[in-house]
Every structure is written in C-alpha cells, then in structure tokens.
Amino acid sequence: MDTLLDLEERGWQAMSSTSPTDFFEAWLADDALMVVPGMIIDRDTFLAAVGSEEPWKTHHIAEARVITFTEGCAALLYQVTAQRDGQAPYVALMTSVYARRNGHWKLIFHQQTPAPPA
C-alpha cells in the first residue's frame, strides 16, 4: 500500500505546484481514463488541462486502503479534502487503479465521487 499511497501523494503534490505536467506524463499510462465530475477524460485531455488548473493550496488523504486484483494490478481508495485559494474545500472519495507496466506502477483509471454538501 505504501508505494501506491506514495504515488498518489506525489500526484497531489504535483497538482499543488505550478508545473505538474512532467510528473503526470510519467505517471499516467498511455490508455489512462479518469471519471471526474461531469465527464470522462483520457490521458491527452488531462495533460492538456492540468497545466492551466489553479494549484491546490492544501490536501489531506484519509482512510486509504488497497484492493489487490492481481500481482500487477491494484486499486487505492481514499477520501481527500483539498482546497484552492479562495474556494470552499473539495471533499471526495477517490479510486485510483494502478497496473505494473515495464516494471513501474502506472495509473490506468481514476474516479472522483464528490461528497454531498454538508
């Protein structure tokens, strides 16, 4: 679990920086898909957008757990609370599915389920 949680944390750190693209180019599988509120996006669409997103100011990962499907495929599930400057906190349940490809864990699927308003 520590390896996948570390990768996910590094992803959040990249999204908290002003130049996240290099990390995501290396981290995402070529066929990666993401389900985010309101849309399904592929790797190229994500890479084109991530550099223009406002960085996250803070984030906190909680209740992380791993489901192992096979030796080379696992899912990391967790809750995140993140916030951008001047915006309300974003609280969501996350699922990131990783596969070992060429000896490295690559993100192949990610889904965000926003928590209902309090």
C-alpha positions as a LaTeX table, in Angstrom:
\begin{tabular}{lrrr}
\hline
Residue & $x$ (\AA) & $y$ (\AA) & $z$ (\AA) \\
\hline
Met1 & 0.00 & 0.00 & 0.00 \\
Asp2 & 2.80 & 2.42 & 0.82 \\
Thr3 & 4.04 & 2.53 & $-2.78$ \\
Leu4 & 0.62 & 3.36 & $-4.23$ \\
Leu5 & $-0.16$ & 5.85 & $-1.48$ \\
Asp6 & 3.22 & 7.49 & $-2.11$ \\
Leu7 & 2.45 & 7.77 & $-5.83$ \\
Glu8 & $-0.96$ & 9.27 & $-5.11$ \\
Glu9 & 0.58 & 11.74 & $-2.66$ \\
Arg10 & 3.13 & 12.73 & $-5.31$ \\
Gly11 & 0.24 & 13.31 & $-7.72$ \\
Trp12 & $-1.41$ & 15.68 & $-5.25$ \\
Gln13 & 1.91 & 17.43 & $-4.70$ \\
Ala14 & 2.25 & 17.87 & $-8.47$ \\
Met15 & $-1.27$ & 19.34 & $-8.63$ \\
Ser16 & $-0.22$ & 21.71 & $-5.85$ \\
Ser17 & 2.67 & 23.02 & $-7.94$ \\
Thr18 & 2.77 & 25.45 & $-10.84$ \\
Ser19 & 4.27 & 22.86 & $-13.24$ \\
Pro20 & 2.56 & 19.48 & $-12.78$ \\
Thr21 & 2.76 & 18.18 & $-16.34$ \\
Asp22 & 6.13 & 16.38 & $-16.17$ \\
Phe23 & 5.01 & 14.22 & $-13.26$ \\
Phe24 & 1.74 & 13.27 & $-14.93$ \\
Glu25 & 3.39 & 12.44 & $-18.25$ \\
Ala26 & 5.49 & 9.85 & $-16.42$ \\
Trp27 & 2.76 & 8.66 & $-14.03$ \\
Leu28 & $-0.19$ & 8.12 & $-16.36$ \\
Ala29 & $-0.48$ & 5.05 & $-18.55$ \\
Asp30 & $-0.94$ & 5.79 & $-22.24$ \\
Asp31 & $-4.51$ & 4.42 & $-22.05$ \\
Ala32 & $-5.43$ & 6.06 & $-18.72$ \\
Leu33 & $-9.02$ & 7.22 & $-18.19$ \\
Met34 & $-10.44$ & 9.45 & $-15.49$ \\
Val35 & $-14.00$ & 9.93 & $-14.34$ \\
Val36 & $-14.29$ & 13.39 & $-12.83$ \\
Pro37 & $-17.46$ & 15.31 & $-12.01$ \\
Gly38 & $-19.39$ & 15.70 & $-15.23$ \\
Met39 & $-17.04$ & 13.94 & $-17.67$ \\
Ile40 & $-14.78$ & 11.09 & $-18.66$ \\
Ile41 & $-11.36$ & 12.20 & $-19.89$ \\
Asp42 & $-8.38$ & 10.45 & $-21.38$ \\
Arg43 & $-4.68$ & 10.98 & $-20.75$ \\
Asp44 & $-4.17$ & 13.55 & $-23.51$ \\
Thr45 & $-7.16$ & 15.64 & $-22.42$ \\
Phe46 & $-5.96$ & 15.59 & $-18.81$ \\
Leu47 & $-2.40$ & 16.57 & $-19.76$ \\
Ala48 & $-3.69$ & 19.45 & $-21.89$ \\
Ala49 & $-5.76$ & 20.79 & $-18.97$ \\
Val50 & $-3.67$ & 20.11 & $-15.85$ \\
Gly51 & $-1.10$ & 22.83 & $-16.54$ \\
Ser52 & $-3.77$ & 25.52 & $-16.63$ \\
Glu53 & $-5.56$ & 24.43 & $-13.44$ \\
Glu54 & $-5.14$ & 26.54 & $-10.32$ \\
Pro55 & $-2.86$ & 24.62 & $-7.93$ \\
Trp56 & $-4.31$ & 23.12 & $-4.79$ \\
Lys57 & $-3.24$ & 25.01 & $-1.67$ \\
Thr58 & $-3.80$ & 22.10 & 0.72 \\
His59 & $-4.79$ & 18.46 & 0.58 \\
His60 & $-5.24$ & 15.66 & 3.09 \\
Ile61 & $-5.63$ & 11.97 & 2.26 \\
Ala62 & $-7.53$ & 9.87 & 4.80 \\
Glu63 & $-8.86$ & 6.33 & 5.20 \\
Ala64 & $-6.61$ & 4.90 & 2.48 \\
Arg65 & $-6.95$ & 1.24 & 1.63 \\
Val66 & $-5.75$ & $-1.00$ & $-1.18$ \\
Ile67 & $-7.53$ & $-3.75$ & $-3.08$ \\
Thr68 & $-5.15$ & $-6.08$ & $-4.89$ \\
Phe69 & $-6.64$ & $-7.65$ & $-8.03$ \\
Thr70 & $-3.54$ & $-9.47$ & $-9.28$ \\
Glu71 & 0.18 & $-9.22$ & $-8.59$ \\
Gly72 & 0.41 & $-6.37$ & $-11.11$ \\
Cys73 & $-2.91$ & $-4.58$ & $-10.62$ \\
Ala74 & $-4.33$ & $-2.85$ & $-7.54$ \\
Ala75 & $-6.71$ & $-0.07$ & $-6.55$ \\
Leu76 & $-6.13$ & 2.64 & $-3.96$ \\
Leu77 & $-9.30$ & 4.02 & $-2.36$ \\
Tyr78 & $-9.33$ & 7.03 & $-0.06$ \\
Gln79 & $-11.05$ & 10.22 & 0.98 \\
Val80 & $-9.45$ & 13.55 & 0.17 \\
Thr81 & $-10.10$ & 17.02 & 1.47 \\
Ala82 & $-8.39$ & 19.61 & $-0.73$ \\
Gln83 & $-8.69$ & 23.35 & $-1.13$ \\
Arg84 & $-7.64$ & 26.02 & $-3.60$ \\
Asp85 & $-7.09$ & 29.65 & $-2.58$ \\
Gly86 & $-10.40$ & 31.42 & $-2.06$ \\
Gln87 & $-12.52$ & 28.32 & $-2.68$ \\
Ala88 & $-14.52$ & 26.01 & $-0.46$ \\
Pro89 & $-12.90$ & 22.69 & 0.46 \\
Tyr90 & $-13.34$ & 19.85 & $-2.04$ \\
Val91 & $-14.18$ & 16.60 & $-0.26$ \\
Ala92 & $-14.39$ & 13.45 & $-2.35$ \\
Leu93 & $-13.95$ & 9.71 & $-2.37$ \\
Met94 & $-11.22$ & 8.66 & $-4.79$ \\
Thr95 & $-10.40$ & 5.42 & $-6.55$ \\
Ser96 & $-7.13$ & 5.07 & $-8.43$ \\
Val97 & $-6.35$ & 1.83 & $-10.25$ \\
Tyr98 & $-2.71$ & 1.04 & $-10.95$ \\
Ala99 & $-1.06$ & $-1.56$ & $-13.19$ \\
Arg100 & 2.61 & $-2.55$ & $-13.29$ \\
Arg101 & 3.92 & $-1.81$ & $-16.75$ \\
Asn102 & 7.57 & $-2.18$ & $-17.70$ \\
Gly103 & 8.43 & $-2.53$ & $-14.00$ \\
His104 & 6.66 & 0.68 & $-12.88$ \\
Trp105 & 3.25 & 1.38 & $-11.38$ \\
Lys106 & 1.15 & 3.42 & $-13.83$ \\
Leu107 & $-2.24$ & 4.98 & $-13.18$ \\
Ile108 & $-4.73$ & 3.38 & $-15.57$ \\
Phe109 & $-8.04$ & 4.58 & $-14.08$ \\
His110 & $-9.14$ & 7.26 & $-11.62$ \\
Gln111 & $-12.61$ & 8.20 & $-10.36$ \\
Gln112 & $-13.71$ & 11.05 & $-8.12$ \\
Thr113 & $-17.01$ & 10.95 & $-6.24$ \\
Pro114 & $-17.63$ & 14.31 & $-4.56$ \\
Ala115 & $-19.10$ & 14.12 & $-1.07$ \\
Pro116 & $-22.61$ & 15.53 & $-0.77$ \\
Pro117 & $-22.78$ & 19.07 & 0.65 \\
Ala118 & $-22.85$ & 19.14 & 4.45 \\
\hline
\end{tabular}
